[in-house]
Amino acid sequence: MITKTDIQSVIAQQMRIMASSVSYPREQLSEISIPYPGFAYIISGIRRCGKSTLVGQLLQPRMDDSIYVKFDTPRLYGFTMDQFRLLDAIIAEKEPKYLFFDKIQVVEGWEVYVLGKLDEGYNVVVTGSNATMLSKELGTRLTGRHIAKSLYPFSYSEYVGYRNKEYCVSSLREYLVDGGFPSYLNLGDEEVLAQLTEDVLYRDIMVRYGIKESLPLKKLAAYLASNCARLTSANNLRDVIGVKSSQTVIDYFSYLSDAYLFHFVSKFSYSYRSQQLNPKKVYCIDTGLQSVLTASFSQDAGRRLENMVYLELLRRGGEIHYYAERGSECDFVVSHKNKVDTAIQVCLEMDDENRDREVKGLLSAMSAFDLAQGVILTENQNDTLIEDGRQIDIVPVWQWCRR
């Protein structure tokens, strides 16, 4: 039985911890505008990417006008809609302007309560780990009443700042191995990433969707991690993971995406049906996590670099596709407001063997979208060339990531 005193004690303890915590400021901190009257600010992302830390950074300058509750603490286990009345009494006594609800999705019906707080004029910030859990509830209860933002593990720029390193090819290579999960960077123990993977696969997918046999899902995750930046199709993976139906693989793709573990990028097409029918390119949420899921590194360095570029584009916003027509392929075309304005090719190094292929693929995309300028991102090359009247900048990834 949870009492009002229990909740008050938890809030007091959690806010003391938040007030005294010191953490590296996330890039996204400057992008979040609070207050946003009438709208809940939803921060979601994969487990352990730093959502609670970001909430703490938002909370600290507002400590005197806020109430913070992290709901997945053992002392609040079994919290129900009925207990929200006790929380209401505490809120009424303190009269805060801001309500920070961390991991509130563990409480069934939370979205109804948040909607009520919005109607009462509070500024509400919510975090959650599962994309589907949040999106379904937001779509049914908070339509038009929320601003949704995704948080990812540290970017390369955050990694450089956190580790006090220089922007250079050396730190880039380290980042490709380490990735950006703060807890792993703190401890340097791969078991952190291994356990994270287990938690995502078991708690966010198997338990949620009632999957009883773990082996096919684990095989699929390992396969995808080993084939990042490559085209993948559900039809080709049934035998690989040992399932009978392509629909099962498609469902697993959806679950892995909803849990933020993998992203699937469609071929550019003005036809939605064509986007769905064509194979997709797969990317992992973090190159460090990818290292745990697959043993190979050196032979995959170029594709890991492409994976990193995808994640950076994801942070920058826009709709991301790959482009492929008539035997030419461009790794990324990015559109804003339904107009493609960026074409990017990624390779570890431009040399005589791959130069024609990389340039041809990029020029094909630039021509299709009438772009005067394109970019080839490499590990450590810097140059410019003009082909068919169009400018191609060859830029080191570590330099391109510098903001």
N, C-alpha and C positions, 0 to 999 in steps of 0.2 A: 504494500500500500504506500503510495507516494503522497506525502503531505506538503502543505504550503511551506513549512519550515525546511523540508528536504530541498525543495526547489530553490528557496532563498539561499540556502547554504551552498548549493551547487553553483548558482549564479555568482555569488560572492567569491567563491574559490576560483572559478573559471576566469572571472574578470581580473582578479589579482594576477593570475598567471599571464593573461594577455597584456596587462599594463606593464609588466616587468620584462616581457620577452623582447629580445633583440634579434632581428632577422634581416637578411639582405633584401632591400626594397625591390619588388618586382616591377618589371617594365610596365605592366598593365595597370599599375597603381594610378598613373597619371591619366589613364584613359577612362577611369570610372568617375562618373559625375554623380555625387550625392549632395543634396537631396534630389530626388526625382519624384515629385508629388504624384500620388495616385498609382505609381507603378512599383512592382516588386523588382529588385535587382537580383537576378539569378546567376550565380557563378557555379558552373559545373566543370567536370573534368575527371580524368582517370584518378584512381586512388593514389595518394602520396605525392601528388604533383605540387602541393603547396596551397590548396584552397583555404585551409584554416589559417595558414600564415598570412595569406593575402587579406583575409577578413580581419585578422589582428592588426594589420597595418592600416586598414581603413578605420578600425575601431579606436586605436590609440588617441588620435587627436579629438575624438568625439566621446571620450570615456565618461565625462560628466553628464552627457545627455543621452546615454545609451543603456540598453540592456542586451547582454550577450548570453545565449544559451547554446551549448553543444549537446545535442540530444542523444548521441550514441555513447554516453558515459554509463558505466554499470549502475550508478546511483539513480539514473532515470530509466532503467530498464523496465519495460512494460508501460511506458507513458502512453496515455490514451487521450482521446478527444475530451473526456471528462476532466482530465487534469489541466487542460487549457484554461478552465475557469479559475483554477488556482493561480496560474501564470497571469491571467488577466488582473487578478487582485493585486499582485506584486507590481504589475505595470501601472495600475491606477495609483498606487502609493508613491512610486518614484517619478511618474510623469515624464518619461523620456521622449525624445524626438525620434530616436533611431532604434530599431529592433534588428539585431543580428541573430539569425537562426542558422546554426551550423549543423549539418547532417540531419535536418528536420525531416527528411524523407523517410526516416525509420518510423515515424508516427503516421499511422493510417489516417487519411483525411486532412493532412496538414494544409493542403491547398485551400480548403474551406476556411480554415482559421486565418491564413494569411490574407485571403480576400477580405475577411471582416476587418482585419487590422488596417488594410488599405482604405477601406470605407470610413474608418475612424480617423484617417489623416496621418497615420504613422508612415515613416520612411522605413521600408523593410528590405533587408539584404538576406538572401538565402543561398546556401551552398548544397551541392549534391554530387554524388559520384556516378550515377547511372543515367545516361542520356535518355534512354527510353522511358525510364521511370519518371523523370522530370517532364519530358516533352508531352507524354500522354496526359499527365495531370494538368500541365499548363494549358494544353489545348482544350481540355474540357472545362476547366474552372477559371483559368486566369487569361483567357483569350483577350488580347488587347490591353492587358493590365500588367505586363511584365517586359523587362529588358533582359535578354539572355546573353551571357558572355561565357566563352569557354576559356579555361586556363590550361596551359600545357606545362610540361617540365621545362627547366631552364633553357632558354635559347642560347646560341653560341655567345652572343653579346653578354648575357647574364652570367654565363659560365666564366667568361674572361674576367668580368668584374668580381665575381664571387671568389675565384681562385687567384685574383690579383696577377693576371697574366697579360701578355701583349697580344694584340691582333696579329697573328702570323701563322705560317703553315704548321709550325710545331704545335701550337695550342689547338689549331684546327684538328690535327691528327689525334690529339689527346681527347678532344671533345667527341670525336667520332667513336672512340672506344668507351669513354666514360658515360656519355649521355648527360642528361640534365636532371635526373631525379635528386632533389636536395638531400634526402635521407641517405642515398648511396654515396653522394659526394662527401657527406659528413663522415661516414663510417668506412667507406672503401671496401665493404664486404659484399661480395656478389650474392650472398645469401639473402640480402635485402631485396634484390631484384628478383631472385628466384621465388621468394615468398610472396612478393607482390604479384607475380604472374599466377601463382597458385590461387591467391585470394580472388583475383579477377576471374579466372576460369571457373573456380568453384562457387564462390559467393555471388558474383555478379551475373554468372551465366547458368551454371548447372542447377543451382538451387532455385534461381528465379524462374527458369524455364522447364524445370522438372526433368532434366537430362540425367539419366541413371548411369550410363556408360561413359566414363571419362576419356578412354583411350582415343577414340576418333577425334574428339575436340582437341586433345593435346597434340595429336599427330598433325592436325590441320594448322594449329598455331605454330608448330615447329617448321612445317613446310612453308608457310607464308613468310615467316621470319627469314628463312633461307632463300627466299625468292622475292625479296622486296625490290621494287622498281622494275618488276617484270610483269608481263601480262598473265592473268590467271582467269580460269573459267571453271565454274562448278562442275560442268560435264566431265572435265578432265581429272577431277580430284576424287571421284567416288571410290575408285579402286585404291587410290593412294592412302586414304584414311579408313577404308573398310566399311563404307555404308552403301546401301542399295539404291538410294534415290538421290538424284541431283538436287531435288528440293531440300533435302536435309542439309546438303552443303550450302545452298543458298541461305537457308535459315541460320546456319552457323556463321556465315559471313555477316549477316545482319546482327547477330548477337555480339560478335567480336567488335563490330563497328560501334554498336550502342554502348559497349563497355569501354570505348575509346582505345582499345588495344591496337586495332588496325584500321586504316582508312583505305577505301577503294575508290579510285579515280576513273571516271568514264572518259571514253573517247569523245572529242568535241563533235557535236552534231546539232543542227537546228531541230532535229527530230528527237523527242524524248524517247520514243520507242527504239530508235537506232542506238541511243546511248545505253539503253538497258540490254540490248541484244549483243552488243559488241563486248569482247573481253575487257576486263578492267585491270588497271595497274594497282598493285598493292603496296602500301607503305606502313611501317611500324611507327607507333607513337613516340619511340625514343630509340636512338642508336645503341645506347648502353643496354637497354632491355633486349634489343635485338641480339646483342653479343651473348646474352645468357641463353637465349632460345636457339642459337645456332653456333656451332664451334668454329666455323670458317670466318676469317676476316680478310686476309691479304688479297685473296682472289676476288673478294666482293667490295673492295675499297671504293671503286667507282660507283657502284650502286648504293652504298652507304652514303656517299657524298650526295647523290641524287635524293635519297631519303631525307637527308638533312635539309636540302634546299626546299623540298616539298613542305616540311614542317615550318620553315621560315616563311614561305608564301602563305601558309595557313594562318600564321600569326598576323600577317600583314593585311589579310582580308581579300575578298574577291572570290570569284567562282573559278575553280581550277579544273582544267581538263588536259589530256594529252591530245596531240594532233597526229593523224596518220592518214595519208592519202597517196595513192599511186606509188607505193613503195618507199615513200619518205615519211620519217617520223620526227616530231619535235616533242621533247619531254614535257614541256608545260606551255600552255596558253592560258592567260589569266584575263578574265573579263570583269568589268565594273559597269553597272547599269546596263547590262545586256550588250556590251560592246567590248570585244577583245582589244586590249591595249598593250599587252605584254607577251612576248614570245621568248622562251628561255630553253637553251640546250645545256646539258650538264655532262661533262666527262672528266675523268681524273686528270688526263693530260692530252692536249692536242698534238698529234704527231702525223707523220706521212701516211701512216696506215689508216687512221680514222678521220683525217681532216676533211676529205671530200664528203664522207657520209654525214658528219656533224653539220657542216656548212649547208649541204643540200637540204637536210631536214629542217634546219632553221629557216632557210630562204623560202622553202615551200610554205611554211606557216606565215612568214612575213608577207609573202605575196598574196596568200589567201585572205588576209585581213588588212592588207594595204598598210603595213607598218614600215616606217622609214628606218627604224632602228631595232636591233635585236641583240641578245646577250648570249654568249657562251661562257658558262661558269666552269672553271677548272680549279685544281688544287692550288696552283701557285704560278699561273701564267698571266701576263698582262700585255695586251696588244690591241690593235684596231685594224680592221680591213674593210674594204668596200667591194661588194659583189652585186652586180646587176643594179648599180645605183643605190644600193641599200647598205647602211652602216652596221657592221657587226663588231661589238666590243667584246673582247676576250678578257675576263676579269677573274681574279682569284676569289674564291668563295669567302675567305676570311675578310677580304676587303669589301665585298658586296654586302656582307652582313653588318658592317659597321654603320651605325646610324648617326 
